[in-house]
Amino acid sequence: MAAKSCGLEFTFSRPSVLAPVIFGDAKAECDIPPESHTMELTLDRVVNGSWIPQALTVDSAIPVPTRTYHVSAECVAGDWRIRARVYGSLTNRPFDFTDHTATRTVSTRECPGG
């Protein structure tokens, strides 16, 4: 069985707040550079009971060997998470992986005016 050649990790286990923004970071690390690698890093917020994207960063650079990603949105009170989708191909085999952080409930005190 071949070892996993690329890994994904979130910098923190849930979104961070530095008013007036909420943000998230992730890192991809590849032992073997893939032919293609696209990271979609999203900040989602619960709106009417569903997770709705509030901000999106898309980056198609190959992590050699690592690459960091950042996404931010206007700080608004509510439940937030960071979601990452990574897709591409390695040795002509496609891959597609999605993960998300724990939820962070952001208060109006943390986001004045939001």
SVG drawing of the C-alpha trace seen along z (x, -y; Angstrom):
<svg xmlns="http://www.w3.org/2000/svg" viewBox="-34 -48 43 50">
<polyline fill="none" stroke="black" stroke-width="0.4" points="0.0,0.0 1.4,-3.4 1.8,-6.1 -0.3,-9.2 1.6,-11.8 -0.4,-14.9 -1.9,-15.9 -4.1,-18.7 -4.3,-20.4 -6.1,-23.4 -4.0,-25.8 -6.6,-26.0 -9.5,-23.7 -12.1,-26.3 -12.3,-29.8 -10.5,-32.8 -12.0,-36.3 -10.0,-39.5 -12.8,-42.1 -13.8,-43.2 -13.0,-39.9 -13.3,-36.2 -10.7,-34.0 -9.3,-30.5 -6.0,-29.0 -5.0,-25.6 -1.8,-24.0 -1.2,-21.3 2.0,-19.3 3.0,-16.8 5.8,-14.2 5.5,-13.7 4.3,-16.7 1.0,-15.9 0.4,-16.7 -2.5,-19.0 -3.6,-20.3 -6.5,-22.7 -7.4,-23.9 -10.8,-25.5 -10.8,-27.0 -14.2,-28.3 -15.7,-30.0 -19.2,-28.8 -21.9,-30.3 -25.2,-28.8 -28.0,-30.7 -31.6,-29.5 -30.4,-26.2 -27.9,-25.4 -24.2,-26.0 -23.8,-28.7 -20.4,-29.8 -19.4,-33.4 -15.9,-33.6 -13.9,-31.4 -10.2,-31.2 -9.1,-29.0 -5.5,-28.2 -4.1,-25.8 -0.4,-26.0 1.4,-22.8 2.6,-22.5 6.3,-22.0 6.5,-20.6 4.1,-22.9 1.7,-25.7 -0.5,-27.7 -4.0,-29.1 -6.0,-31.9 -9.7,-32.9 -11.5,-35.8 -14.9,-37.3 -16.7,-40.2 -17.3,-39.3 -21.0,-38.5 -22.4,-36.9 -23.4,-33.2 -22.1,-29.7 -19.0,-29.4 -16.7,-26.7 -13.8,-26.4 -14.2,-23.9 -11.4,-22.7 -11.8,-20.8 -8.6,-19.5 -8.7,-17.9 -6.3,-17.1 -4.3,-14.1 -1.2,-12.2 0.4,-9.6 -2.6,-10.0 -5.0,-9.1 -7.6,-11.7 -8.2,-12.6 -10.9,-14.6 -11.0,-15.2 -13.2,-17.4 -12.9,-18.2 -14.1,-20.9 -13.3,-22.3 -15.4,-22.3 -18.1,-25.0 -17.3,-28.3 -20.2,-30.4 -19.3,-34.0 -21.1,-36.5 -22.2,-40.1 -19.7,-41.1 -16.9,-39.6 -18.3,-41.2 -19.5,-44.7 -21.8,-46.0 -22.0,-42.5"/>
</svg>
